[in-house]
Amino acid sequence: MTVQNPYRTQPPKAFWRSGVADVHFADMRELSHPLSLRSDDRIATAGSCFAQHIGRALRERGANYLDLEPAPAYLSPSEASENGFGVYSCRYGNLYTVRQLLQLAREATGRFEPEEIVWQKGDRFFDAMRPSVDPVGHKDPETVLALRQEHLKKVRQMFEQLNVFVFTLGLTEGWTNADGSTVFATCPGTVAGAFEPEKYRFKNFSHSEILSDFKAFHEILMELNPHARVLLTVSPVSLAATASAEHVLVANTYSKATLRSVAGELVASLPGVEYFPSFEIITTHANHGSFYEPDMRSVNLFGVHHVMEHFFRSLTFVPGELHKVSAPEEHNAIICDEEKLADFQS
């Protein structure tokens, strides 16, 4: 008599040999649980650089993609992207850490005001929370503050209107003011501002901190929009540099492992939160690094297309279908503040 155990009833995808070793990486299936999405769902995106690919693919396929801060008509598409328009659903730039997301939601709902909002570079002034969205800056601090207030109104509207919020977890590393009450998008002195050791400090967020931050954000989202759903991903793009004492490879592994663990716990504990494995699809050694550029950090065109094919294959559209598009012939520029850190290597 055959002894029964739980593994005997598991499907082929549950075993490494049949799920990975005996399958070409391009033919892997069932990597994601089915993701329910209506073709008329209002979708918003935010997060690290890789999230830009998801938003772009959704727009290309005719999804109901929210853009609360559209570009002025006089800007070309490349100029619009360089100025933070159309990159995400609002002009918040890259939100690399969950603490940034929580801080933005708190600020947009009147629960928080950053200790420092304006940075200076030369004779120009920048929004310290999103210094890259206006590359040339502004003539005075008052303009920065006024534009930020308008931006925050749009952010709140986005949270209130969306049906699905796609957030890509990017980094555990960030920079805060001395007491840790305000987190910044970039290290002061890299894009704008000036680094002063007594004013700023490096912060490498832990699993428990990130988990707590996202749950606090989720509470705010549910207050504004009780039926909103969240789709989490983890960016497969590696750290460009680390401010920790670790080798960048070790620092990157800690960061991605922590974020993936947090995502798993959030899916298990929060209703309406799902996960899509873009990180696993790109980083698995089964594809022999073929989805990376020569720098072994940036995801190449084929990797992006491969991820998006898995993404759309996992969706259940009710009613209607989003139209399929062929792989783009070239990369559109991805706006990535973190890449600038490589410029500071001595």
Secondary structure, 3 states (H helix, E strand, C coil): CCCCCHHHHCCHHHCHHHHHHCCCHHHCCCCCCCEEECCCCEEEEEECCCHHHHHHHHHHCCCEECCCCCCCCCCCHHHHHHCCCCCCCCCCCCCCCHHHHHHHHHHHCCCCCCCCCEEEECCEEEECCCCCCCCCCECCHHHHHHHHHHHHHHHHHHHHHCCEEEEEECCCEEEEECCCCCEECCCCCCCCCCCCCCCEEEEECCHHHHHHHHHHHHHHHHHHCCCCEEEEEECCCCCCCCCCCCCHHHHHHHHHHHHHHHHHHHHHHCCCEEECCHHHHHHCHHHCCCCECCCCCCECHHHHHHHHHHHHHHEEECCCCCCCCCCCCCCCCCCCHHHHHHHHCC
